[in-house]
Amino acid sequence: MRAAPEDPKSPGGAAPRAGSHPRHGLDEVIHAPVRFSIVATLAAAEKAEFAFVRDTVEVSDSVLSRQVATLEKAGYVAVTKGYIGKRPRTWLALTSDGRAAFAAHCRALRAIARDAT
């Protein structure tokens, strides 16, 4: 068995460098399963109606609302309200920061899976 290459920044040289594992590329805001599902759904479209996302992700209105609020606070999702006829509607869309964060998160997941095989 070969020894791990020495890292001059690590005491004793055997410990891996901090931050070198692909998990460090995961986005904590997106990583939660429901938020990941919301962002993945929105990544496939320019925008989506609240009800469509709710039904696709299979959560209640209140759960979706809370998770969207977290994503909106992070700057990943834009919420637009309006009307179709007299009926109020809410549309959700990924921001450019949200798209970039989702792409980076997916790259990190693929790297972790690749390392496991």
C-alpha positions as CSV (number, residue, x, y, z in Angstrom):
1,M,0.0,0.0,0.0
2,R,1.4,3.4,-0.9
3,A,1.5,6.2,1.6
4,A,-0.5,9.4,1.0
5,P,1.6,12.1,-0.7
6,E,3.0,14.6,1.8
7,D,1.3,17.9,2.1
8,P,3.7,20.6,3.3
9,K,0.9,22.6,4.9
10,S,-0.3,19.6,7.0
11,P,1.2,18.6,10.3
12,G,3.1,15.4,9.7
13,G,2.4,15.6,6.0
14,A,-0.1,12.8,5.9
15,A,-3.4,14.6,6.4
16,P,-5.3,15.8,3.3
17,R,-5.4,19.5,2.6
18,A,-8.4,21.3,4.0
19,G,-11.0,22.0,1.3
20,S,-9.7,19.5,-1.2
21,H,-12.7,17.1,-1.0
22,P,-15.4,17.9,-3.6
23,R,-18.0,18.2,-0.7
24,H,-16.6,21.6,-0.1
25,G,-18.2,22.6,-3.4
26,L,-21.7,21.8,-2.2
27,D,-23.9,24.8,-1.6
28,E,-25.5,24.5,1.9
29,V,-28.6,26.5,0.8
30,I,-29.3,24.2,-2.2
31,H,-28.2,21.0,-0.6
32,A,-31.4,20.4,1.4
33,P,-33.5,17.9,-0.5
34,V,-36.6,20.1,-1.0
35,R,-34.6,23.1,-2.0
36,F,-32.5,21.0,-4.3
37,S,-35.7,19.7,-5.9
38,I,-37.1,23.2,-6.3
39,V,-33.9,24.6,-7.9
40,A,-33.7,21.6,-10.2
41,T,-37.3,22.1,-11.3
42,L,-36.6,25.8,-12.0
43,A,-33.4,25.1,-13.8
44,A,-35.4,23.4,-16.5
45,A,-37.4,26.5,-17.4
46,E,-37.2,30.3,-17.6
47,K,-39.9,30.6,-14.9
48,A,-42.6,28.3,-13.4
49,E,-45.9,28.9,-11.7
50,F,-45.9,28.3,-7.9
51,A,-48.5,25.6,-8.2
52,F,-46.5,23.7,-10.9
53,V,-43.4,23.7,-8.7
54,R,-45.5,22.6,-5.6
55,D,-47.0,19.7,-7.5
56,T,-43.7,18.7,-9.2
57,V,-41.8,18.7,-5.9
58,E,-44.8,17.2,-4.0
59,V,-44.9,19.5,-1.1
60,S,-47.6,21.7,0.5
61,D,-48.0,25.4,-0.2
62,S,-46.5,26.3,3.2
63,V,-43.4,24.1,2.8
64,L,-42.8,25.5,-0.7
65,S,-43.3,29.0,0.6
66,R,-40.8,28.6,3.4
67,Q,-38.2,27.0,1.1
68,V,-38.6,29.6,-1.6
69,A,-38.2,32.3,1.0
70,T,-34.8,30.8,1.9
71,L,-33.8,30.6,-1.7
72,E,-35.0,34.1,-2.4
73,K,-33.0,35.5,0.6
74,A,-29.9,33.8,-0.8
75,G,-30.5,35.5,-4.1
76,Y,-31.1,32.3,-6.0
77,V,-34.8,32.6,-6.8
78,A,-36.9,35.6,-7.9
79,V,-40.6,35.7,-7.0
80,T,-43.0,37.6,-9.2
81,K,-46.7,38.1,-8.4
82,G,-49.4,39.0,-10.8
83,Y,-52.8,38.1,-12.1
84,I,-54.3,36.0,-14.8
85,G,-57.7,37.5,-15.2
86,K,-58.9,38.0,-11.6
87,R,-56.9,35.1,-10.2
88,P,-53.6,35.9,-8.4
89,R,-50.6,33.9,-9.5
90,T,-47.0,33.6,-8.3
91,W,-44.1,32.7,-10.6
92,L,-40.7,31.5,-9.6
93,A,-37.5,31.8,-11.5
94,L,-33.9,31.1,-10.9
95,T,-31.7,34.2,-10.9
96,S,-28.3,34.1,-12.7
97,D,-26.7,33.5,-9.3
98,G,-29.1,30.7,-8.6
99,R,-28.3,29.0,-12.0
100,A,-24.5,29.4,-11.3
101,A,-24.9,28.0,-7.8
102,F,-27.0,25.1,-9.0
103,A,-24.4,24.3,-11.7
104,A,-21.5,24.4,-9.2
105,H,-23.5,22.2,-6.8
106,C,-24.2,19.6,-9.5
107,R,-20.5,19.6,-10.4
108,A,-19.6,18.9,-6.8
109,L,-22.1,16.1,-6.6
110,R,-20.7,14.5,-9.8
111,A,-17.2,14.8,-8.4
112,I,-18.2,13.1,-5.2
113,A,-19.9,10.3,-7.1
114,R,-17.0,9.9,-9.4
115,D,-14.6,9.6,-6.5
116,A,-16.8,6.9,-4.9
117,T,-16.5,4.6,-7.9
